Amino acid sequence: MSTSTAPTQAPAEQITAPAAPPRKVRRRGERSRAASFASHGVLTLASLVALFPVGWLVYLSLGPDKNDYLHPGRIWSKMTFDNYAFVLQDTNFFDWLKSSLIVSLGTTVIGVLVAATTGYAVSRMRFPGYKKLMWVLLVTQMFPIAVLIVPMYQILSKLQLIDNYFGLILVYCSTAVPYCAWLLKGYFDTIPFEIDEAGRVDGLSPFGTFFRLILPLARPGLAVAGFYSFITAFGEVAFASTFMLSDTKYTFAVGLQSFVSEHDAQRNLMAATAVLVAIPVSAFFYLVQKNLVTGLTAGGTKG
């Protein structure tokens, strides 16, 4: 009797290999982890580079000796606030602060008002030579300060505005208005003309339409123009040192020069004063920062 081997039967349920997990699809605009890490690293490095001069200035202002900047490592063991006390108590710091704020805020208010009306007129009205007007404003920026000082001094002298805040404000407005007019003209172009027509239908005069409808919509552009005018007047040296003769009417930029003489330079006091000078500018920047970025980009969309 022969025996036969029964064929091996296949299992009822076939064993299959586990499927690989689905690959994650990256969405549009979504960066990989390596790219995100690299971008954050670059931004952090750029921030450190930007903040280093400020931190270094604050560090040098804490050195008690005028030559400590030559040996910065020695400042750490003898830090003091005596430089700030000297600047606030034994100099004309508060007179410089008053002069800087009067000139800077006056330039900001007058300059932005003139620039806004000029930009709005060129943006909305088609009078003879309206294009040439903007180019004439641009040409005024081509002359260097050294060429402008002498004729401006003669004009202010005849008007009896030498050593006068208003005279210096007018000089700074001649610098700030052309740029701000171009900036605001581009911003007004982005505001629909139908808003002006709606104001006229409601019975508003052209000035009423401008002040009640257009200016509220142009706050980002006005913030940029105001910040530029403020910084221009706050940090300018050549005009202020020429047209302001009284030491109590010096602005901060001119007052800093009093710490430097022919044979000496009190750099520790200059550093302390520079730190104090940065406080008003930082406060002004904080007030306009919400509209600053919007105003910088919106004015360039149409021109």
C-alpha positions in Angstrom: 0.0 0.0 0.0 1.5 3.3 -1.1 1.2 6.4 1.0 0.8 9.9 -0.6 1.6 13.1 1.0 -1.4 15.6 1.0 -0.6 18.9 -0.5 -0.1 21.7 1.9 -3.1 24.0 1.9 -2.7 27.8 1.9 -3.9 29.6 5.0 -7.4 30.9 4.8 -6.2 34.5 5.5 -3.3 35.7 3.5 -0.7 37.6 5.6 0.1 41.0 4.1 3.0 43.3 5.0 2.0 46.5 6.9 1.5 49.5 4.7 3.9 52.4 4.9 2.5 55.6 6.6 1.3 58.2 4.1 3.9 60.9 3.4 3.0 64.3 4.7 2.2 66.7 2.0 3.6 70.2 2.7 1.1 73.0 2.1 1.8 76.0 0.0 3.8 78.5 2.0 4.6 76.0 4.7 8.3 75.7 5.4 10.3 72.7 6.5 11.7 72.6 10.0 15.2 73.2 8.7 14.2 76.2 6.7 12.3 77.6 9.7 15.2 77.1 12.0 17.6 78.8 9.5 15.3 81.8 9.0 14.9 82.2 12.8 18.7 82.0 13.2 19.3 84.7 10.5 16.7 87.0 12.1 18.2 86.5 15.6 21.6 87.2 14.2 20.4 90.4 12.5 18.6 91.5 15.6 21.8 91.1 17.6 23.8 93.1 15.0 21.2 95.9 15.1 21.0 96.0 19.0 24.8 95.7 19.6 25.6 99.4 19.0 22.8 100.4 21.3 23.9 98.0 24.0 27.5 99.1 23.6 26.6 102.7 23.9 24.7 102.0 27.2 27.6 100.0 28.5 30.1 102.8 27.7 27.8 105.4 29.4 28.3 103.6 32.7 32.1 104.1 32.7 33.2 106.8 35.1 36.2 107.9 33.2 36.3 109.6 29.8 39.0 107.2 28.5 37.1 104.0 29.6 36.1 103.4 26.0 39.8 102.5 25.3 39.6 99.8 28.0 36.0 98.6 28.0 36.7 95.5 30.0 37.5 97.6 33.1 34.0 99.2 33.1 32.3 96.1 34.4 33.9 96.3 37.8 33.2 100.1 38.3 29.8 100.7 36.7 28.1 103.9 37.9 25.3 106.3 37.0 27.3 109.4 37.8 27.5 110.3 34.2 23.7 110.5 34.0 23.5 112.5 37.2 26.1 115.0 35.9 24.3 115.4 32.6 20.9 116.0 34.2 22.1 118.3 37.0 25.2 120.2 35.7 24.4 120.8 32.0 21.7 122.5 30.0 20.1 119.1 29.2 16.5 120.2 29.9 17.0 123.4 27.9 18.2 121.2 25.0 15.2 118.9 25.5 12.8 121.9 25.4 14.4 123.3 22.3 14.5 119.9 20.5 10.8 119.2 21.3 9.7 122.7 20.2 11.6 122.5 16.9 10.8 118.8 16.2 7.1 119.0 17.0 6.7 122.3 15.2 8.4 120.9 12.1 6.2 117.8 12.3 2.9 119.8 12.6 3.6 122.5 10.0 5.6 120.2 7.6 2.9 117.4 7.6 0.1 120.0 7.2 1.8 121.7 4.2 2.8 118.3 2.7 -0.6 116.8 3.1 -2.4 119.8 1.4 0.2 119.8 -1.4 0.0 116.0 -2.0 -3.8 116.1 -1.9 -4.0 119.0 -4.4 -1.7 117.2 -6.9 -3.5 113.9 -6.4 -7.0 115.2 -6.9 -6.8 118.5 -8.9 -5.6 119.0 -12.4 -4.4 122.6 -12.5 -1.7 123.9 -14.9 1.7 122.7 -13.9 0.6 120.2 -11.3 3.2 117.7 -12.4 6.0 120.2 -12.6 5.2 121.3 -9.1 6.2 117.9 -7.7 9.4 117.8 -9.8 10.3 121.3 -8.5 9.9 120.0 -4.9 12.2 117.1 -5.8 14.8 119.3 -7.3 15.1 121.2 -4.1 16.5 118.1 -2.5 19.5 118.1 -4.8 21.3 121.0 -3.3 23.8 120.2 -0.5 23.5 121.8 2.9 26.8 123.7 2.5 25.2 125.6 -0.5 22.0 126.3 1.3 23.3 127.6 4.6 24.6 131.0 3.4 21.4 132.1 1.5 19.2 130.8 4.2 21.2 132.7 6.8 20.7 135.9 4.8 17.0 135.3 4.5 16.5 134.6 8.2 18.7 137.5 9.1 16.5 139.9 7.1 13.4 138.4 8.7 15.0 138.7 12.2 14.6 135.0 12.7 18.2 134.1 13.7 18.4 132.4 17.1 14.6 131.9 16.8 12.7 128.6 17.0 10.3 129.5 14.2 13.1 130.3 11.8 14.7 126.9 12.4 11.3 125.2 12.0 10.9 126.9 8.6 14.4 125.7 7.6 13.6 122.1 8.5 10.2 122.3 6.8 12.0 123.1 3.5 13.8 119.8 3.9 10.9 117.7 5.2 8.0 119.0 3.0 9.3 117.8 -0.5 9.7 114.2 0.6 6.5 114.1 2.6 4.5 115.6 -0.2 5.7 112.9 -2.6 4.9 110.2 0.0 1.4 111.5 0.8 0.6 112.1 -2.9 1.2 108.4 -3.5 -0.9 107.5 -0.5 -3.8 109.8 -1.5 -3.8 108.1 -4.9 -4.8 104.9 -3.2 -7.9 106.4 -1.7 -10.9 106.1 -4.0 -12.1 109.3 -5.6 -15.7 108.3 -4.9 -15.1 109.3 -1.3 -14.5 112.9 -2.4 -17.7 112.8 -4.5 -19.7 111.4 -1.6 -18.5 114.3 0.6 -19.5 116.9 -2.0 -23.0 115.2 -2.3 -23.4 115.6 1.4 -22.6 119.3 1.2 -19.0 119.3 2.3 -16.6 121.9 0.9 -13.3 120.8 -0.5 -11.6 121.7 2.8 -14.3 119.8 4.7 -13.9 116.8 2.5 -10.1 116.9 3.0 -10.1 117.3 6.8 -13.2 115.2 7.7 -13.0 112.3 5.2 -9.5 112.0 3.6 -7.2 112.8 6.5 -8.8 110.1 8.8 -8.2 107.5 6.1 -4.7 108.7 5.5 -3.5 108.2 9.1 -0.8 105.6 8.2 0.7 107.9 5.6 0.5 110.8 8.0 2.3 108.8 10.6 5.2 108.0 8.3 5.4 111.6 7.2 5.3 112.8 10.8 7.9 110.3 11.9 10.3 111.4 9.1 9.8 115.1 9.9 10.4 114.5 13.6 13.6 112.5 13.1 14.9 115.0 10.5 14.5 118.0 12.9 15.6 116.1 16.0 18.9 114.9 14.7 20.0 117.7 12.4 23.3 119.5 13.3 24.4 121.9 10.6 21.4 124.2 10.4 20.9 124.2 14.2 24.5 125.0 15.0 24.5 127.9 12.5 21.1 129.5 13.2 20.9 129.0 17.0 23.4 131.2 18.9 22.3 130.9 22.5 23.5 127.8 24.3 20.0 127.5 26.0 18.4 127.2 22.6 20.7 124.4 21.3 19.0 121.2 20.3 20.3 117.9 21.5 22.5 117.3 18.4 24.3 120.6 19.0 24.4 120.2 22.7 26.4 117.0 22.3 29.2 119.0 20.7 29.7 120.9 23.9 31.4 117.7 25.3 34.1 117.9 22.6 36.7 120.6 22.7 40.0 121.1 20.8 42.1 119.2 23.3 39.5 117.0 25.1 36.5 114.8 24.5 34.3 113.6 27.4 33.1 110.5 25.7 31.5 109.1 28.8 29.2 112.1 29.1 28.5 112.0 25.4 27.4 108.4 25.7 25.1 109.1 28.7 23.6 112.1 26.9 23.0 110.0 23.7 21.2 107.4 25.7 18.9 110.1 27.2 18.4 111.6 23.8 17.1 108.3 22.4 14.3 108.2 24.9 12.0 110.9 23.3 12.6 109.4 19.8 11.8 105.9 21.1 8.6 107.2 22.7 7.5 109.0 19.5 8.2 105.8 17.5 6.1 103.8 20.0 3.2 106.2 19.4 3.2 105.8 15.6 4.5 102.2 15.2 1.0 100.8 14.5 0.6 102.9 11.4 4.2 103.1 10.4 4.6 99.8 8.4 1.2 100.2 6.7 2.0 103.7 5.6 5.5 102.8 4.3 4.0 100.1 2.0 0.7 101.6 0.9 2.0 104.8 -0.7 4.0 102.8 -3.2 1.1 100.9 -4.7 0.0 103.6 -7.0 1.7 106.8 -8.2 
